[in-house]
Amino acid sequence: MSEVESERATLAPAVVKALRILDLLATTPSRPKPLSDIARELGIAKSSTSNLCASLEDGGLIRRTEGGFLLGRRVVELGSAYLSGFDQIREFYRICEESEVLRRQLVQIAMLDGARVLYLAVFEGRERFPLSASVGDRYPASATAVGTALLSELSRGQIEALFRDPNSLVSLTNRSTVDLASLHAKLEQTRQRGYSTDDGEVHLSVLGLAVLVPSSGQGEPSFAIGVSLVHPSDTAEEQQLVLSALRLAGADLGRPVLATLAAPATNKTKEVR
């Protein structure tokens, strides 16, 4: 084994453990986690955990509080740098603001992260409600409208591999999709009509509508853009207006940036008639 290979073999376990610590803290971003809890939950010796946390703290990736450790500011900086690489995220807010319909809604854009969805940006055109997603939140893909839209472009085999573990099909309400047969049926319906729904699967009083924004290039992820409507205040007419606006927004986000910039003002996202 070369000197470089030997160094990699020595560093790899520490890097993996450090990543596991970051992932663990990300599951409870607002609650400090004591060192002893981190060591116990990850099955790492307390002394090793202490050394890893000290290194992560030095790098600004985590911070120490009286109650334990939280994610640090460096994580935000890295996340912002990552998101800045996607033209769709930069365009998301412009599209929401220019749409007469979406500017009055709670709109999210998300990407698939294993069997969950990761929320990348949220436009708050209306008051938030309990359990509504924030930037950085991860929700079960099988239960959310944005997750269903993203899963709909996967093959049957990919879906079954992704949800091989039954625990991946999380039940948040009595309407949540909790078995593969139901998930396949929901995904087929989504493909046929071109949009997805979450009718009380995450929150009983909330209807989610979403459309897929397919990958714009090799190696680029797909996104889904969705709106959360609160029952029963939103009428069927309002739902159709929102769906039409989402389809326009999805088409706009799917265009190459140069084509979007070159398009005349009349082609920009406009009010749904």
Secondary structure, 3 states (H helix, E strand, C coil): CCHHHHHHHHHHHHHHHHHHHHHHHHHCCCCCECHHHHHHHHCCCHHHHHHHHHHHHHCCCEEEECCEEEECHHHHHHHHHHHCCCHHHHHHHHHHHHCCCHHHCEEEEEEEECCEEEEEEEEECCCCCCCCCCCCCEEECCCCHHHHHHHCCCCHHHHHHHCCCHHHCCCCCCCCCCCHHHHHHHHHHHHHHCCEEEECCCCCCEEEEEEEECCCCCCCCCEEEEEEEECCCCCHHHHHHHHHHHHHHHHHHCCCHHHHHHCCHHHCCCCCC
